[in-house]
């Protein structure tokens, strides 16, 4: 899926070993995947972007073949703050103390936290098919709870989701991808193979639940503290979403993000939730133009 310019390696950060695929030359560009996927989701975009950037595609902690630290009662090891710190450490080790970051789904939530916690590091930020976690929880209604049922399923305690998913992880993953993708879309077989191989690990299932438990707890503590302190995303922010996705049908996406960021550009694509895989050409065009804007 990735050409010969890309190296697949493991990079040790202070709290977690990360599986990373990186290649190309130029300014640093960090690409962060979502649930229940791995860095392989960037297979159609990374080679094209590597013509102008040093493209870095890690598995987030808890996902893929990256480390899965032991959790705590408050789930802080799987907070977006902890994940963002992993990425800052990774990019520093690869020679980039300032870089652009693009995040889809869970990766978008890490991107948002990174732009707040490390504004001196992030030159440009792009989030795909999300609105802020805090906004989504604070405006929860039956429509949201029905569409995003997994947010409330995965946070249940005592191993409930882990046990149920673990009974047939291949079926669960396939059904999760199918429900959120656009009409008639099929995933790249090699990427799908990586998703299935990694998600079959019970430790990955547990760690991904911890990600969602953190989102419903410690992440909201961090987000409210940022709001109370008046912290906003100050770098240029590109928000992309799919016309056939739940986020577009449920929120006025540009209006919501304008409450959280100073310099927002917005664009929709004719996709479901998995924007960069469903329309890599359109995503590449949007990203290329955005990344040329002054930081």
C-alpha positions as MATLAB code, in Angstrom:
seq = 'XXXXXXXXXXXXXXXXXXXXXXXXXXXXXXXXXXXXXXXXXXXXXXXXXXXXXXXXXXXXXXXXXXXXXXXXXXXXXXXXXXXXXXXXXXXXXXXXXXXXXXXXXXXXXXXXXXXXXXXXXXXXXXXXXXXXXXXXXXXXXXXXXXXXXXXXXXXXXXXXXXXXXXXXXXXXXXXXXXXXXXXXXXXXXXXXXXXXXXXXXXXXXXXXXXXXXXXXXXXXXXXXXXXXXXXXXXXXXXXXXXXXXXXXXXXXXXXXXXXXXXXXXXXXXXXXXXXXXXXXXXXXXXXXXXXXXXX';
ca = [
       0.000    0.000    0.000;
       2.902    2.364    0.727;
       5.767    2.801   -1.713;
       9.474    2.208   -1.143;
      10.037    5.682    0.290;
       8.198    4.593    3.447;
       9.895    2.859    6.358;
       7.932    0.758    8.845;
       9.492    0.931   12.286;
       8.868    1.149   16.024;
       9.654    4.394   17.839;
       9.865    4.489   21.635;
       8.337    7.535   23.307;
       8.524    8.121   27.076;
       5.269    6.261   27.796;
       4.611    4.082   24.767;
       6.202    2.282   21.832;
       4.549    3.292   18.570;
       4.318    1.451   15.264;
       5.126    4.110   12.677;
       5.301    4.229    8.902;
       7.018    7.332    7.551;
       8.558    8.607    4.340;
       9.114   11.541    2.034;
      11.061   14.755    2.461;
      10.094   18.237    3.550;
       8.157   19.709    6.477;
       6.667   17.272    8.939;
       3.093   16.101    8.356;
       1.505   13.832   10.962;
      -1.503   11.698    9.943;
      -3.640   10.199   12.747;
      -6.195    7.423   12.216;
      -9.524    6.736   13.911;
     -11.481    3.851   15.425;
     -11.320    0.913   14.824;
      -8.503    1.339   12.326;
      -4.737    1.714   12.075;
      -2.282    3.930   10.213;
      -3.053    1.829    7.108;
      -6.090    4.051    6.482;
      -3.720    6.645    4.960;
      -2.522    4.286    2.208;
      -4.101    6.319   -0.620;
      -2.971    9.746    0.625;
       0.438    9.294    2.203;
       2.408    8.533   -0.997;
       1.015   11.618   -2.776;
       1.686   13.837    0.232;
       5.227   12.457    0.526;
       6.133   14.376   -2.627;
       6.126   17.559   -0.521;
       6.247   16.437    3.121;
       7.919   14.032    5.479;
       4.727   12.065    6.156;
       4.448   10.286    9.507;
       1.673    7.721   10.032;
       1.635    6.104   13.495;
      -0.767    3.775   15.204;
      -2.177    5.647   18.203;
      -1.444    4.158   21.608;
      -3.839    1.304   22.234;
      -4.424    0.700   18.524;
      -2.765   -1.341   15.816;
       0.618   -2.651   16.894;
       1.451    0.300   19.136;
       1.854   -0.148   22.874;
      -1.102   -0.568   25.172;
      -0.197    0.939   28.555;
      -1.972   -0.258   31.666;
      -4.912    1.969   32.444;
      -6.045    3.610   35.694;
      -9.346    4.279   37.413;
      -9.673    7.660   35.679;
      -8.548    6.228   32.287;
      -5.951    9.038   31.994;
      -3.412    6.855   30.111;
      -5.905    6.885   27.223;
      -6.756   10.571   27.401;
      -6.331   12.623   24.260;
      -3.759   14.626   26.228;
      -1.612   11.522   26.694;
      -2.027   10.516   23.052;
      -1.125   14.025   21.895;
       2.019   13.981   24.015;
       3.023   10.678   22.375;
       2.791   12.354   18.994;
       4.769   15.439   19.991;
       7.533   13.161   21.304;
       7.417   11.060   18.136;
       7.708   14.052   15.839;
      10.589   15.469   17.880;
      12.478   12.189   17.523;
      11.917   12.301   13.770;
      13.325   15.837   13.571;
      10.172   17.978   13.629;
       9.479   20.370   16.479;
       6.882   22.167   14.338;
       4.610   20.241   12.021;
       1.154   19.985   10.495;
      -1.279   17.371   11.775;
      -4.300   15.733   10.157;
      -6.640   13.563   12.191;
      -9.653   11.473   11.273;
     -12.232   10.427   13.880;
     -10.349    9.619   17.149;
      -7.218   11.013   15.536;
      -9.115   14.250   15.010;
      -9.817   14.437   18.738;
      -6.112   13.934   19.447;
      -5.402   16.671   16.891;
      -7.779   19.064   18.668;
      -6.155   18.440   22.052;
      -2.664   18.745   20.553;
      -3.485   22.137   19.052;
      -4.622   23.321   22.505;
      -1.811   21.783   24.577;
       1.042   22.366   22.116;
       0.208   25.447   20.016;
       3.886   26.158   19.523;
       4.269   22.789   17.755;
       1.291   22.713   15.391;
       1.481   24.850   12.224;
      -1.760   23.603   10.650;
      -4.466   21.265   11.919;
      -7.115   19.341   10.002;
      -9.907   17.321   11.611;
     -12.133   14.979    9.625;
     -15.780   14.169   10.283;
     -15.976   15.247   13.902;
     -17.218   18.061   16.062;
     -15.578   18.631   19.470;
     -16.086   15.919   22.070;
     -17.315   18.399   24.676;
     -19.960   19.806   22.352;
     -21.222   16.362   21.408;
     -21.615   15.209   25.014;
     -23.152   18.473   26.177;
     -25.771   18.407   23.419;
     -26.550   14.690   23.603;
     -30.111   13.725   22.718;
     -31.855   10.589   21.496;
     -30.769   11.241   17.907;
     -27.099   11.407   18.881;
     -27.306    8.463   21.272;
     -28.895    6.338   18.539;
     -26.425    7.300   15.834;
     -23.358    7.138   18.067;
     -24.502    4.170   20.149;
     -20.933    2.908   20.347;
     -19.861    5.928   22.429;
     -22.179    4.706   25.187;
     -21.577    0.998   24.660;
     -17.784    1.144   24.748;
     -17.648    3.101   28.028;
     -19.530    0.451   30.007;
     -17.439   -0.940   32.912;
     -16.414   -4.390   34.088;
     -15.387   -5.761   30.716;
     -18.895   -5.739   29.230;
     -17.998   -4.353   25.773;
     -14.705   -6.243   25.704;
     -16.498   -9.547   26.288;
     -19.228   -8.938   23.750;
     -16.879   -7.630   21.026;
     -14.353  -10.369   21.782;
     -16.958  -13.027   21.018;
     -16.678  -12.131   17.301;
     -14.323   -9.196   16.700;
     -14.232   -9.731   12.928;
     -18.009   -9.378   12.668;
     -18.061   -6.347   14.959;
     -15.320   -4.528   13.038;
     -16.888   -5.278    9.661;
     -20.288   -4.101   10.853;
     -18.811   -0.920   12.366;
     -17.087   -0.031    9.101;
     -20.117   -0.875    6.986;
     -22.558    1.224    8.995;
     -20.484    4.406    8.743;
     -19.163    4.230    5.183;
     -20.840    5.711    2.133;
     -23.087    3.798   -0.265;
     -21.357    0.948   -2.115;
     -17.889    1.834   -0.755;
     -15.440   -1.041   -0.270;
     -12.228   -0.774    1.733;
      -8.801   -1.533    0.307;
      -8.294   -5.256    1.055;
      -4.756   -4.848    2.399;
      -5.856   -2.067    4.758;
      -8.839   -4.120    5.875;
      -6.557   -7.059    6.577;
      -4.434   -4.870    8.871;
      -7.519   -3.581   10.706;
      -8.757   -7.109   11.318;
      -5.382   -8.545   12.306;
      -4.795   -5.820   14.887;
      -8.336   -5.566   16.240;
      -8.491   -9.324   16.862;
      -6.093   -8.812   19.796;
      -8.079   -8.663   23.078;
      -5.631   -6.039   24.350;
      -6.543   -3.797   21.413;
     -10.249   -4.224   22.097;
      -9.714   -3.278   25.747;
      -7.433   -0.324   24.967;
      -9.873    1.070   22.419;
     -12.644    0.886   25.041;
     -10.339    2.774   27.389;
      -9.999    5.475   24.723;
     -13.782    5.962   24.795;
     -13.950    5.769   28.597;
     -11.368    8.538   28.755;
     -13.417   10.575   26.283;
     -16.465   10.366   28.546;
     -14.480   11.349   31.644;
     -10.981   12.781   31.888;
     -11.104   14.275   28.385;
     -14.187   16.290   29.363;
     -12.345   17.554   32.450;
      -9.509   18.742   30.209;
     -11.899   20.220   27.649;
     -13.890   22.165   30.227;
     -10.692   23.483   31.792;
      -9.546   24.669   28.354;
     -12.886   26.353   27.746;
     -12.856   28.030   31.162;
      -9.342   29.308   30.465;
     -10.399   30.711   27.097;
      -8.105   28.364   25.161;
      -8.905   28.056   21.452;
      -7.252   26.541   18.407;
      -5.164   29.409   17.056;
      -3.423   27.771   14.103;
      -5.267   27.446   10.775;
      -7.876   24.698   11.113;
      -9.412   22.772    8.218;
     -12.595   20.840    8.968;
     -13.624   18.180    6.424;
     -16.722   16.026    6.650;
     -18.703   13.544    4.604;
     -22.020   14.570    3.092;
     -23.452   11.141    3.884;
     -22.093   11.014    7.431;
     -23.828   11.402   10.772;
     -21.866   14.522   11.754;
     -23.106   16.487    8.744;
     -26.702   15.386    9.325;
     -26.586   16.300   13.011;
     -24.586   19.509   13.429;
     -23.943   22.862   11.818;
     -20.295   21.895   11.584;
     -18.790   25.315   10.672;
     -20.778   27.063   13.402;
     -19.765   24.576   16.073;
     -16.065   24.739   15.249;
     -16.135   28.544   15.171;
     -16.792   28.380   18.931;
     -13.535   26.458   19.423;
     -11.103   27.903   16.866;
     -10.051   31.301   15.499;
      -9.249   30.491   11.875;
     -11.564   27.811   10.488;
     -11.924   26.613    6.912;
     -14.639   24.070    6.139;
     -15.383   21.747    3.258;
     -17.635   18.757    2.695;
     -16.938   15.808    0.416;
     -19.292   13.283   -1.167;
     -18.452   10.498    1.291;
     -19.591    8.737    4.413;
     -17.534    8.826    7.594;
     -14.269    7.454    6.172;
     -13.416   10.595    4.207;
      -9.779    9.968    3.188;
     -10.431    6.396    2.096;
     -13.725    7.053    0.317;
     -12.481   10.106   -1.604;
      -8.681   10.291   -1.511;
      -8.547   12.597   -4.550;
     -10.912   15.157   -3.071;
      -9.222   14.928    0.311;
      -5.803   15.422   -1.265;
      -6.982   18.494   -3.169;
      -8.417   20.051    0.000;
      -5.345   19.253    2.087;
      -2.862   20.454   -0.530;
      -4.544   23.848   -0.786;
      -4.906   24.160    2.984;
      -1.312   23.257    3.793;
      -0.113   26.072    1.508;
      -1.854   28.707    3.646;
       0.381   30.807    5.925;
       0.810   29.377    9.411;
];
